[in-house]
Amino acid sequence: MKIKRFFAADIRQALRQVRETLGADAVILSNRSVDGGIELVAAMDYDETAFESPTQAPLKPVPPTEISPQYQEDRSKAVEAARSRTNPPSIEWSQDPALQEMRQEMKSLRRMMENQLSGLSWQQLGSRRPQSQELLRRLMELDLSPDICSRLVGRIQDTESLDQAWRKALNLLANELPVAGESLLDDGGVVALIGPTGVGKTTTIAKLAARFVLRYGHRHLALVSTDSYRIGAQEQLNTYARILDVPVRKAPTPEELKVTLNALSDKRLILVDTAGMSPRDLRLSEHLSMLKTGNRRVRTFLTLSATTQQSALEQAIQSFGTSEPEGCILTKVDEAASLGSALSSVLHSGLPMVFYTDGQKVPEDIHLARAHTLVGRAATLSQQTMKEYNDEYLALALGGARADAHV
């Protein structure tokens, strides 16, 4: 194995020296910052046999003239007996201190390379396309995902003014945002709202119910609750049912839900309020499966809070996705400091938005989801909060988006 040290002003020049000297199959053993630049230690002609256990040395061959049929038979029996008694020792490479240290050094090298390349890309973007750089900054200040921001910027020409480019970017964003229209109420049937704890499902049920009653009347509506965990939620639903003069039923088990839905088969719309559960709750799949046990098809809509972080939103979309929701309802828009995370999660999932809510009033504070309206509110919130990101953060975010695109 040939080992060689390389010195260069930066990591890119050092790697270029490694490739030119040792070839593309060279292995980086270590890296560190030194005065004047970077030091790399690389190797070629990697010998795997050097890592073999010394106890696995080959057996000394026996000259053919000394091997008798009886010896061969006895040797075969001994080998088979040994195999039946013991297993070959397994080598846990991940526990090897040298390999662990090498793995950590490789991770550190990769992070250092990504940081330097990201900073270089951001600087080059600013020198070659300053308008695109500023547009990317504005889009990032909406709290949109870096990959979405980069895609939008890539679709806009530099010949336009910054204001024109900004308006076009918002228009492109709105055109990409999936919305579903008012099919939830118009199509009727059995509709269940699902989602994590605390996103406002019960209040949203009341708003949808009031909206339906104003259009079609109270005789065609019924409310059902499968929530056996929160007494307050059941009482709240009962209060709304009395105000709207519609029947309300409790069905905490699959059998009770099946009987209840059959008994309410004459209703045009049945709204089902489900228990809020954490996406990591082991009972989640069991709770969602009860919606499929009856004879009647249950349409599910995922309820998400605009105040939730993007990672938690995408985890909820994935976890509750087993129930195959037709769309989503975005709640607590009035409480959110930004809408970029919620819009990014919807774009990544492709789950169309049906309604959004922005207050506690029933039924005033529920609105049909319109893409341009939501994007406009996101832009307004960004102007109100005056969030600003420094160049270092934007460079790293841009680099991360490009790395994810090539995974």
C-alpha positions as CSV (number, residue, x, y, z in Angstrom):
1,M,0.0,0.0,0.0
2,K,1.5,3.3,-1.1
3,I,0.9,6.3,1.3
4,K,1.6,9.9,0.4
5,R,1.1,13.4,1.9
6,F,-0.2,16.3,0.0
7,F,-0.2,20.0,0.8
8,A,-2.3,22.7,-1.0
9,A,-3.9,26.1,-0.4
10,D,-7.4,24.6,-0.2
11,I,-9.2,21.3,-0.3
12,R,-10.0,21.5,-4.0
13,Q,-6.4,21.8,-5.0
14,A,-5.4,19.1,-2.6
15,L,-7.9,16.6,-4.0
16,R,-6.8,17.5,-7.5
17,Q,-3.2,16.6,-6.6
18,V,-4.4,13.3,-5.1
19,R,-6.2,12.4,-8.3
20,E,-3.3,13.4,-10.6
21,T,-0.7,11.5,-8.5
22,L,-2.5,8.4,-7.2
23,G,-5.5,8.2,-9.5
24,A,-9.3,8.0,-8.9
25,D,-9.1,4.9,-6.7
26,A,-7.0,6.6,-4.0
27,V,-8.3,6.5,-0.5
28,I,-8.2,9.6,1.8
29,L,-6.8,8.5,5.2
30,S,-6.8,11.8,7.1
31,N,-7.0,15.6,6.6
32,R,-6.1,18.6,8.8
33,S,-5.7,22.3,8.5
34,V,-2.1,23.5,8.6
35,D,-0.3,26.8,8.2
36,G,-0.9,28.0,4.6
37,G,-3.6,25.5,3.7
38,I,-4.6,21.8,3.9
39,E,-2.7,18.6,4.5
40,L,-4.2,15.3,3.1
41,V,-2.9,11.8,3.6
42,A,-3.9,9.4,0.9
43,A,-3.2,5.9,-0.1
44,M,-3.5,3.6,-3.1
45,D,-3.1,-0.2,-3.7
46,Y,-5.4,-0.9,-0.7
47,D,-4.7,-4.4,0.5
48,E,-7.7,-6.1,2.1
49,T,-5.7,-9.1,3.3
50,A,-3.8,-6.8,5.7
51,F,-7.0,-6.7,7.8
52,E,-7.5,-10.5,8.0
53,S,-7.2,-12.1,11.4
54,P,-3.9,-13.8,12.1
55,T,-5.7,-16.9,13.4
56,Q,-7.0,-17.5,9.9
57,A,-3.6,-18.5,8.5
58,P,-3.8,-21.1,5.7
59,L,-3.1,-24.7,6.6
60,K,0.2,-26.1,5.5
61,P,-0.4,-28.4,2.5
62,V,0.3,-32.1,2.9
63,P,2.4,-33.6,0.1
64,P,0.3,-35.8,-2.2
65,T,2.4,-38.9,-1.5
66,E,1.6,-38.7,2.2
67,I,-2.2,-38.6,1.8
68,S,-3.9,-41.9,2.3
69,P,-7.7,-42.6,1.7
70,Q,-8.1,-43.2,5.4
71,Y,-6.5,-39.8,6.2
72,Q,-8.8,-38.0,3.7
73,E,-11.9,-39.7,5.3
74,D,-10.8,-38.8,8.9
75,R,-10.0,-35.2,7.9
76,S,-13.4,-34.8,6.2
77,K,-15.2,-36.1,9.3
78,A,-13.2,-33.7,11.5
79,V,-14.0,-30.7,9.4
80,E,-17.7,-31.5,9.3
81,A,-17.7,-32.0,13.1
82,A,-16.0,-28.7,13.6
83,R,-18.5,-26.9,11.4
84,S,-21.4,-28.3,13.3
85,R,-20.0,-27.2,16.7
86,T,-18.8,-23.7,15.9
87,N,-19.6,-20.8,13.6
88,P,-17.0,-18.6,11.9
89,P,-16.2,-15.5,14.0
90,S,-17.9,-12.4,12.7
91,I,-15.8,-9.3,12.5
92,E,-17.5,-6.1,13.6
93,W,-15.7,-3.6,11.4
94,S,-17.8,-0.7,12.8
95,Q,-16.2,-1.3,16.3
96,D,-12.7,-1.1,15.0
97,P,-11.1,2.0,16.5
98,A,-9.0,2.7,13.5
99,L,-11.9,2.5,11.1
100,Q,-14.1,4.6,13.4
101,E,-11.5,7.3,13.4
102,M,-11.1,7.1,9.6
103,R,-14.9,7.3,9.2
104,Q,-15.1,10.4,11.4
105,E,-12.3,12.0,9.5
106,M,-14.0,11.3,6.2
107,K,-17.2,12.9,7.5
108,S,-15.3,15.9,8.7
109,L,-13.6,16.2,5.3
110,R,-16.9,15.9,3.5
111,R,-18.5,18.6,5.7
112,M,-15.5,20.9,5.1
113,M,-15.6,20.4,1.4
114,E,-19.4,21.0,1.3
115,N,-19.0,24.2,3.3
116,Q,-16.2,25.5,1.2
117,L,-17.9,24.6,-2.1
118,S,-21.2,26.1,-0.9
119,G,-19.5,29.4,0.0
120,L,-17.8,29.4,-3.3
121,S,-21.0,28.8,-5.2
122,W,-22.8,31.5,-3.3
123,Q,-20.0,34.0,-4.0
124,Q,-19.9,33.0,-7.7
125,L,-23.7,33.4,-7.9
126,G,-23.4,36.9,-6.4
127,S,-20.7,38.0,-8.8
128,R,-22.3,36.4,-12.0
129,R,-26.0,36.8,-11.2
130,P,-26.5,39.3,-8.4
131,Q,-30.2,39.6,-9.1
132,S,-30.7,35.8,-8.8
133,Q,-28.8,35.9,-5.5
134,E,-31.0,38.6,-4.1
135,L,-34.1,36.8,-5.3
136,L,-33.0,33.6,-3.7
137,R,-32.5,35.5,-0.4
138,R,-36.0,36.9,-0.6
139,L,-37.5,33.5,-1.2
140,M,-35.5,32.0,1.7
141,E,-36.9,34.7,4.0
142,L,-40.4,33.3,3.3
143,D,-39.1,30.1,5.1
144,L,-39.5,28.1,2.0
145,S,-37.3,25.0,1.6
146,P,-33.9,25.8,-0.1
147,D,-34.7,23.2,-2.9
148,I,-37.9,25.0,-3.8
149,C,-36.2,28.4,-3.7
150,S,-33.4,27.2,-6.0
151,R,-36.0,25.7,-8.4
152,L,-38.0,28.9,-8.6
153,V,-34.9,31.0,-9.2
154,G,-33.7,28.7,-11.9
155,R,-36.9,29.3,-13.9
156,I,-36.5,33.1,-13.9
157,Q,-34.3,35.0,-16.4
158,D,-31.9,37.7,-15.3
159,T,-33.2,40.1,-17.9
160,E,-36.1,41.0,-15.7
161,S,-35.9,43.6,-13.0
162,L,-35.8,42.4,-9.4
163,D,-39.4,43.4,-8.7
164,Q,-40.6,41.6,-11.8
165,A,-38.6,38.6,-10.9
166,W,-40.0,38.6,-7.4
167,R,-43.6,38.8,-8.6
168,K,-43.0,36.1,-11.2
169,A,-41.4,33.8,-8.5
170,L,-44.5,34.2,-6.3
171,N,-46.7,33.5,-9.2
172,L,-44.8,30.3,-10.1
173,L,-45.0,29.2,-6.4
174,A,-48.8,29.7,-6.4
175,N,-49.1,27.8,-9.7
176,E,-47.2,24.8,-8.1
177,L,-49.2,24.8,-4.9
178,P,-51.8,22.0,-5.1
179,V,-55.4,23.0,-4.1
180,A,-58.5,20.8,-4.3
181,G,-61.6,23.1,-4.4
182,E,-64.7,22.6,-2.2
183,S,-65.2,18.9,-3.0
184,L,-65.1,18.0,0.8
185,L,-68.6,19.5,1.3
186,D,-70.1,19.2,-2.1
187,D,-69.4,15.5,-2.6
188,G,-70.8,14.6,0.8
189,G,-70.4,11.1,2.2
190,V,-68.5,10.2,5.4
191,V,-65.6,12.6,6.0
192,A,-63.1,12.1,8.8
193,L,-60.5,14.7,9.9
194,I,-57.3,13.1,11.1
195,G,-54.1,14.6,12.3
196,P,-51.7,15.2,15.3
197,T,-52.8,16.3,18.7
198,G,-53.6,20.0,19.2
199,V,-54.0,21.0,15.5
200,G,-57.7,22.1,16.0
201,K,-59.7,19.2,14.4
202,T,-62.8,19.6,16.6
203,T,-63.0,23.3,16.0
204,T,-62.5,22.7,12.3
205,I,-65.3,20.1,12.3
206,A,-67.6,22.8,13.7
207,K,-66.6,25.3,11.1
208,L,-67.2,22.8,8.3
209,A,-70.5,21.8,9.8
210,A,-71.7,25.4,10.0
211,R,-70.6,26.0,6.5
212,F,-72.6,23.0,5.3
213,V,-75.7,23.9,7.3
214,L,-75.8,27.4,5.8
215,R,-75.7,25.9,2.3
216,Y,-77.7,22.6,2.6
217,G,-79.6,22.8,5.9
218,H,-79.2,20.9,9.2
219,R,-81.3,17.9,8.3
220,H,-78.7,16.5,5.9
221,L,-75.8,16.6,8.4
222,A,-74.6,14.4,11.4
223,L,-71.5,14.5,13.6
224,V,-69.6,11.5,15.0
225,S,-66.7,11.4,17.4
226,T,-64.3,8.4,17.7
227,D,-62.3,10.2,20.4
228,S,-62.4,8.3,23.7
229,Y,-59.3,10.1,25.1
230,R,-60.4,13.7,25.6
231,I,-63.7,14.4,27.5
232,G,-63.4,18.1,26.6
233,A,-63.4,17.4,22.9
234,Q,-66.7,15.4,23.2
235,E,-68.4,18.1,25.2
236,Q,-67.2,20.8,22.7
237,L,-68.6,18.7,19.8
238,N,-71.9,18.3,21.7
239,T,-72.2,22.1,22.1
240,Y,-71.7,22.7,18.4
241,A,-74.2,20.0,17.6
242,R,-76.9,21.7,19.8
243,I,-76.2,25.1,18.3
244,L,-76.5,23.7,14.7
245,D,-79.4,21.4,15.6
246,V,-77.7,18.3,14.2
247,P,-77.4,14.8,15.7
248,V,-74.1,13.8,17.3
249,R,-72.9,10.2,18.1
250,K,-70.0,8.7,19.9
251,A,-68.3,5.7,18.3
252,P,-64.9,4.9,20.0
253,T,-64.6,1.3,18.6
254,P,-64.7,-0.1,15.1
255,E,-67.9,-2.0,15.8
256,E,-69.7,1.1,17.2
257,L,-68.5,3.2,14.2
258,K,-69.8,0.7,11.7
259,V,-73.3,0.6,13.4
260,T,-73.4,4.4,13.8
261,L,-72.5,5.0,10.1
262,N,-75.2,2.5,9.0
263,A,-77.8,4.2,11.2
264,L,-76.9,7.6,9.7
265,S,-77.0,6.4,6.1
266,D,-79.8,8.9,5.2
267,K,-77.5,11.9,5.9
268,R,-75.8,13.6,3.0
269,L,-72.7,14.4,5.0
270,I,-71.3,12.8,8.2
271,L,-68.3,14.6,9.7
272,V,-66.1,12.3,11.9
273,D,-63.9,13.9,14.6
274,T,-61.0,11.5,15.4
275,A,-58.6,11.5,18.3
276,G,-55.4,13.5,17.9
277,M,-52.3,11.3,18.1
278,S,-48.6,11.7,17.8
279,P,-47.1,10.5,14.5
280,R,-44.8,8.3,16.6
281,D,-47.6,6.8,18.6
282,L,-47.7,3.0,18.2
283,R,-51.5,3.0,18.3
284,L,-51.7,5.3,15.3
285,S,-52.0,2.6,12.6
286,E,-54.7,0.8,14.7
287,H,-56.7,4.0,15.2
288,L,-56.6,4.8,11.5
289,S,-57.5,1.3,10.5
290,M,-60.8,1.5,12.3
291,L,-62.0,4.0,9.6
292,K,-61.8,1.3,7.0
293,T,-63.7,-1.4,8.9
294,G,-67.3,-0.5,8.0
295,N,-69.2,-1.0,4.8
296,R,-69.3,2.7,4.0
297,R,-66.2,4.5,2.5
298,V,-64.7,7.0,4.7
299,R,-62.9,9.9,3.1
300,T,-60.0,11.3,5.2
301,F,-58.5,14.8,5.3
302,L,-55.3,15.5,7.1
303,T,-55.4,18.5,9.5
304,L,-52.1,20.4,9.9
305,S,-51.1,23.4,11.9
306,A,-49.3,26.3,10.2
307,T,-47.4,26.8,13.5
308,T,-45.6,23.4,13.3
309,Q,-42.0,23.1,12.1
310,Q,-41.5,21.7,8.6
311,S,-39.8,18.5,9.8
312,A,-42.7,17.7,12.1
313,L,-45.2,18.6,9.3
314,E,-43.6,16.2,6.9
315,Q,-43.4,13.5,9.5
316,A,-47.1,13.8,10.2
317,I,-47.9,13.7,6.4
318,Q,-45.9,10.5,6.1
319,S,-47.3,8.8,9.3
320,F,-50.9,9.7,8.6
321,G,-50.5,8.9,4.9
322,T,-51.4,5.3,5.5
323,S,-55.0,6.3,5.6
324,E,-54.6,7.8,2.0
325,P,-56.0,11.3,2.7
326,E,-57.6,13.1,-0.2
327,G,-56.3,16.5,0.9
328,C,-55.3,18.6,3.9
329,I,-56.7,21.5,5.9
330,L,-54.2,24.1,7.2
331,T,-55.2,25.5,10.6
332,K,-53.9,28.3,12.8
333,V,-52.7,30.5,9.9
334,D,-53.4,33.5,12.1
335,E,-50.9,32.3,14.7
336,A,-48.1,31.4,12.4
337,A,-45.0,33.6,12.1
338,S,-44.4,32.4,8.6
339,L,-46.2,30.1,6.1
340,G,-43.2,28.9,4.1
341,S,-42.7,25.7,6.1
342,A,-46.3,24.7,5.6
343,L,-46.3,25.5,1.9
344,S,-43.1,23.6,1.4
345,S,-44.5,20.5,3.2
346,V,-47.6,20.6,1.0
347,L,-45.4,21.0,-2.2
348,H,-43.2,18.1,-1.2
349,S,-46.1,15.8,-0.5
350,G,-48.3,16.8,-3.3
351,L,-51.3,16.7,-0.9
352,P,-53.8,19.2,-2.1
353,M,-55.2,21.8,0.3
354,V,-58.9,22.1,0.7
355,F,-59.5,24.8,3.4
356,Y,-57.4,26.9,5.8
357,T,-58.5,28.5,9.1
358,D,-57.3,31.7,10.7
359,G,-59.2,32.2,13.9
360,Q,-61.7,30.7,16.4
361,K,-64.9,32.2,15.0
362,V,-67.5,29.7,13.7
363,P,-68.0,29.6,10.7
364,E,-66.3,32.9,9.7
365,D,-62.7,31.8,10.2
366,I,-62.5,29.0,7.6
367,H,-61.8,29.7,4.0
368,L,-61.5,27.8,0.7
369,A,-57.8,27.2,0.0
370,R,-56.7,29.5,-2.9
371,A,-53.0,29.3,-3.8
372,H,-52.4,32.9,-4.7
373,T,-54.1,34.0,-1.4
374,L,-51.9,31.8,0.7
375,V,-48.7,32.8,-1.2
376,G,-49.7,36.5,-0.7
377,R,-50.2,36.0,3.0
378,A,-46.8,34.3,3.2
379,A,-45.2,37.3,1.5
380,T,-47.0,39.7,3.8
381,L,-45.8,37.8,6.9
382,S,-42.3,37.9,5.7
383,Q,-42.4,41.7,5.3
384,Q,-43.9,42.0,8.8
385,T,-41.4,39.8,10.6
386,M,-38.4,41.3,8.6
387,K,-36.5,38.0,8.9
388,E,-33.0,38.2,7.4
389,Y,-30.4,35.5,6.8
390,N,-26.7,36.1,6.6
391,D,-24.6,35.0,3.6
392,E,-23.0,32.1,5.5
393,Y,-26.4,30.5,6.3
394,L,-27.7,31.0,2.7
395,A,-24.5,29.5,1.3
396,L,-24.9,26.4,3.5
397,A,-28.6,26.1,2.7
398,L,-28.0,26.4,-1.0
399,G,-25.3,23.7,-0.8
400,G,-27.6,21.4,1.2
401,A,-30.3,21.7,-1.4
402,R,-27.9,20.9,-4.2
403,A,-26.6,17.9,-2.3
404,D,-30.1,16.6,-1.7
405,A,-30.9,16.9,-5.3
406,H,-28.1,14.5,-6.2
407,V,-28.8,11.9,-3.5
